[in-house]
């Protein structure tokens, strides 16, 4: 009798799923850097979409999704200059004109029927309020898109609520806006919105990727609820907005711990695929580098794909061919399906050291879990307290080429690389630059 090593294939409700990191990666594939969570004046951001796109181009990104709340950047949209200045400051329009020119920027006097509330009809010397046109994606993407260099992806943040909690999901590569569907429970609302996305994908024949945003924002989603929405394959493990409770609190775990709990439950109890984790900016503020603001450049994903187009990127992301970063760069991530070895190559940086933690859960983990209680001993709606076996650190390495040899008893293993350098624009206290790989699953079986 001899041992045969094989990759564990897991089925989701939507399709068959397998991990594709391997030593035999496509030589034509490249790493593409992108952000999938960005807001503009089309919803609650404070700058024009062209200005935002230019920032990402100038900072060496390869793709960007503008994800405004419940709207696509389409159609004819005018915004009061007063509203722009209130949100973005008096210089926002000046910056816009300086960058793109007077001929590009469209302005008009506010139609009188709408201007009455904001002007004094008796003061004939006062001009009507001014408005500025927000250009749709179709008009400005040509200024930035370059083959094999930069791509704009049409997207939306589907902003819903259930059980009085914010349920926000980003959908990429949409053809038309998707209105929030709702649901009696958090899990039902997520599933209903996923179904609406899938219906559009089936109707248009175009792939759409959807991920769940900032689960700790408003303490919206517990780890158990993440585990239950098995049709959802992606969530934000790092979101650069300072107000999303990334580290949790005294009664709720941080988002990274929630990831491990979710994947432990998915694999051990639900016999389904683990969830993949993304890093995003969730940027809203573009005119200040001070204060507790949601700025660009804090988190992104690196996707290994053959081509820079929506279909290729989404296909690679679906196969787990990406890692997430808040500053650390990886040269390679490989999972050998034959031997069960997970290996990384970290890009060296002058003056920095790196520590890699390989984290996961064993199949025989302690399954005990306790309900969270408040100060009065009453149960609260929160992720349960699990044993230290869940999301356990298996190995630490200070090498630039760290690796982990799986035994076959692990439910999953992932790696997180932490730099000695502080994050250049931290979203929480004492934040270091990091990179996260996706969880891999492997088992050893015997065959005659």
N, C-alpha and C positions, 0 to 999 in steps of 0.2 A: 504494500500500500504506500502510495506517495502523496505528498501534499501538493495541492494545486492552489495557486493564489489567484484571486479574481476580484474585480471591482464589484461592489454591491450595487445593484441597480435598484432604484426606488421608483415607485409609481406615484404620480400625483393624479388628482382628479381630472387634470386637463391634458396631460401627456406623459409619456415615459421620460424619465429624467436620468441622466448619467453624468458623472464628472468627466471633463475632458482634458484637464491638465495632465500632460504626459511628456516623456522624453522625446516623443515623436511629433512635436508641435510643428505646424506648418511653417516652413522657412519663409514664406511670403507674408506671413502675418506681422503686423507692427503694433506697437503700443500707441494708443490714441488717448489723449487727456481731455476730459470733459466734465461739465457741471450740469446736473439735471434738476436744479431747483433755483429759480431766479425770478424776481418780481420787478415790474416796471410800473410806470404811471397808468398802465392799462388796468391795474387794480390798486394795490397798496404800496408799491414801490415809489421811490422819489426821483426817478430820472427817466429820460426818454429811452426807448428800447435801443435805438441806434447807438447812443452813448454807452449803454451797458454792453452791447455786442462788441464795440470797439475795445473796451477794457479787456475783455476776454481774448480777443485777437492779439492785442498788444502784450498780453501776459502768457502767450504761447499755449493757449488751449486749442484743441482741435474741433470740439463741438460744444454746442450750448443749446439748452432748452429754456425758453422763456415760459414760465409756468404761473401765469396770473390766475387769480381765483375765479373759477367758474366762467372764464372767458378766453377766447382765442384772440390773437392780434389780427383781427380781420374786420373789414367794413369801414365805414366812415365815422370817425370818433373825434369830437372836438372837446377840449377841456378848458375850463376857465383859467386864465393866467393867474388870477388871485388864488385859486385852489392849488395850482402848481407851486406858487411862491410860498404859500402857507406850509406846504409839505416839504418842499425842497430848498427853500430860501430864495432870496431876491436875485441871485446870480445864476440860477439854473438855466433860464432862457439865454442869458448871455453866453454861457459855456456852450450851449447847443448851437447857437448861431456861429460862434467862433470856430467850432469844429466842422460844421457842415455848410456854412454859408447862408446868407439871406435868401438866396434863390431856393434852397432846399426847405427852409422852415416856412410853413404856411400859417398865417395869422389872419384873423378877421375880427371885426367888431361883433360883439355878442348880439344875436337877434333880439330886437326890442321886446318881443313878447316874453323873453326869458330874462331880459336885463332889468325889468321894472323893479324887481325885488332888491336889486343891488345898486340902484342909482336913484337919484332924486329927480322926479319928473319936472319939478319946478325950476331946477338948475339947468338951463339950456346950454350953459358954457361947459358943463361936464360931459366928456365923451362917453359913449356906451362902453361897458366892460369889454375887455379884450379876451379872445380865445386863441388857443394854439391847437393845431391838428396833430393828433397822434397817428403817425403813419403805421399802416399794417405791415406785417411780416413780408407779404408778397412784394411790397415796394422797396424794402431796404435790405433784404437778404442778399441781393445781388452785389451790394457794396462790400460784403464781407466774405461771402462764400468763394472758396478757391478749391479746385479739385485736389484731393490728397493733402489739404492743409487745414481747411476750416469748413464746418457744416452747421447750419441752423436747423434745429428740429422743432416742428410745431407741436406745442404741448399745452397742458392745462393742469392747474391744481384743482381737482374736484374737491370742493370744500363742503363737507356734509356735517351733520350732527346726529347723535343718537344717545339716548339716556343722558341728555344734557351735556354731552362731551363732544369735542371737536374731532371729527373723523376726516382727515385730509389725505388724499391720494393723488400722486402725480401720474399722468398718462402721457406717454411720448408717442409721437408720430400719428397724431390724430388728424382726421380729415374734417371733422366738424365737432362743435362743442358738445360735451356730455354734461347734462344737468344732474345734480346730486339726486340719488334715488331714495336714500333714507332706509330706515329699518327699525324694528322695535328694539333690537339689541345692537350692541357694537359689532358683534360677529355678523349679524344679519345685514347691517348696513354695508360693511366691507364687502361681503359676498354679493350683495345686490349691485354695488357699483362695479365690481369686477365683471359681473355678468353683462352689464351695460357696455363696458369696454369691449368685451369679447364679441358682443353682437355687432359692434361697429367694425371690428377687425374682420369678422366673417363676411359682413356685407361688402366691405371695400376691398377685401383680398390683400390688405396691407398689415404687416405685423405691428402690434402695439405693445409697448411695455408699460406696466403700471407698478408703482411701488407705494407702500404705506409710509407716510411721513411721521416724523417726530412722535413716537408713541407716548412719551412722557409729557408732551405739551398738554396742559390741562389734565394731566394724569389720565389721558384718554383711553389707552389700551394696555391691558395687562399682558404679561408673558404667556399666560394660559390662553388668552384670546388670540394672541399672535399664533400660537400653536394650532388653534382650531381652524383658522382660515387657511386651509391647506391649498386652496387655489391661488393664494398670494405667495409669490416666490421671492419677493424683494421688500426690504424695509430700510429705513435710514438708521444705521448704527451710529453714525456721527452726522450731526446737523450743526452748521456753524452759527445758528442764531443763539444769542446768549440767554434767551428766555424759554428754552425748551426742556429744562431740567435734565440735562444730559447725565449728571452724576447721581440723580435720584435724590432722596432725602432719608430721614431716619426710619421711615416706614416703607419706602419703595426703593427697589434696586435701580442702579444706573442702567443705561440702555445696553451697554455691552454685556452686563450680567443677564439682562432680559433675553438677549440673543442666545446665550448658552442654555438658559432654561427652556426657551421655546424649542430649540433644536433637539434638546434632550427628550422633551415630551413628544415631539413629532416623530423622531426615529424609534424611540423605545416603546411608546404606547400607541401611536397612530400609524406606525409602519409606513411613513411617507417621507418625502424628501425634506431636508433641512432648508431653512430660509437663508437667502444670501443678503449680505449687508452692504449698503452704499454709504459713501461720504458725500455730502453736498454743502453748498453755501447757504441756501435759503436767504439770499441777499435781498435786502430792501433799501438799504441806505448807501448812497454813493457820493455824498458831498462832505463827509467828515471822517476823519481818522481818529477821533477821540470819543470817549463815552461808550456806553453799553449799547452799541448799534449792531445791526445785522449787515456785515460787509462782505465783499467778494474776496475770494482767494483763500478761504479757510479750509475747505474740504472738496475733494474731487474723486473721480474714479479714473483708473487707467485700464482701458479695454484692449485686449489683444485680438485684432480682427484683420482680415485680409484687405478690406476696403473701407474707406471713410464714407459710408452711406448708412441710412437708417436701418435698412434690412440687415446689412452685415454687422453693424454694431449690436443691434437687438439680438441677433442670432448668437453672437459671441457671449453677450451678457447672460442669455438664457442657459448657456452651457457652462457658466461659471468662469469664463475666460476673462476675468478682471480682478483687480484688487482695488481697495479703497485707501485713500491717503489724506493726511493733513499736513504733509511735508516730506515724509520719507519716500525715496524713490527706489524701486526694485528693478534690477536688470532682468530677472526671470523668476517665475514661480512654476515649479514642476511637481507633479504628482505621478509617480511611476505606478501604473496600474498592475504591473507584474510583481513588483517587490513590495509595494505598499510604503514607499519612501516619499516623504514630502520634503522638498528642498527649495531653498531660496538663495538668490544672489542679491545682495544689497549694494546699491551704488554708493561708493565711498564719498565722503565729504570732508574737506579739510577742517580739522579741529573738532570733529564729531566722533563719538563712539555710539555703537548701537547694541541694544539688548533685545533678543528675540525670545518670546515666550510661546511655547506650543501648548495650547489649551484645548481641553475637550472633556468628554465624559465616558467612563467605562461602562460596558454593558451590565456589570454587576453593581452599579452604583446604589448607594443608600437612597431608597425611594421615599423616605419620610418627608412630609411637608406640613407646615403649620400655617394656619390662617393668621393674617396680620390683625393685631388688635390695637385700638387706640389707647389713650392714657387712662380711660375708664374701663378698659378691658372688653370693649365692645368690638365686634368684627368690623373691619373697614374694607371698602372695595380696593384691593391692591393685590399685586403679585404675591403669592405665598412665599413663605420662608423655606428654602430647600437646603439640603445638606451640603457640606463643602465638597462632596463628590461631584456636584454639578458644576461644570465649567472649571475643572481643576487644572492647575498648571502642571503639565507632565514633564517639561524640560525647559531649561534656560540656556541660551547660547549667546556668547559675545562675539562670535565669528561673523565675518561678512558673507559667509556661505553656510548658514545654519541648516541643519536637516534633522528630521525626526523619522525614525523607523517604527512603523506601526506594528503592533503585535497581532492584530486581528480581533482583539477584545474591545477596542475603542468603538463607541457609537459614532464619534466624529472627532476630527482634530482640525484646528485652525491655528494660524500663527499671527501674532501681533508684534511688530517691530517698533521699538521706542528709541528715539534719538536722545542724546544727551542735551540737545539744543532745545531751548524754550520755543514754543510756537511764536512766530513773528507777530501775530495778531490774535491772541488767545480769546476763546469764547467762554472759558471758565478758568478758575484760579489754578496756577501752577501747571498749566497745560504744556505738554511736550509734543513735538512733532512725531507722528506715528504713521504706520501702514498696517492694514489688515488684509489677510488673505481670506478666501472663502473656505468654509468647512468642507473637508473631504471625508468620504466614507469608504471603508475597505474592510473586507473580511477574508479570513483564511478558512477554506473548507477542504475536506478530505474527499478524494475520489479514487476508486479502485484503479 
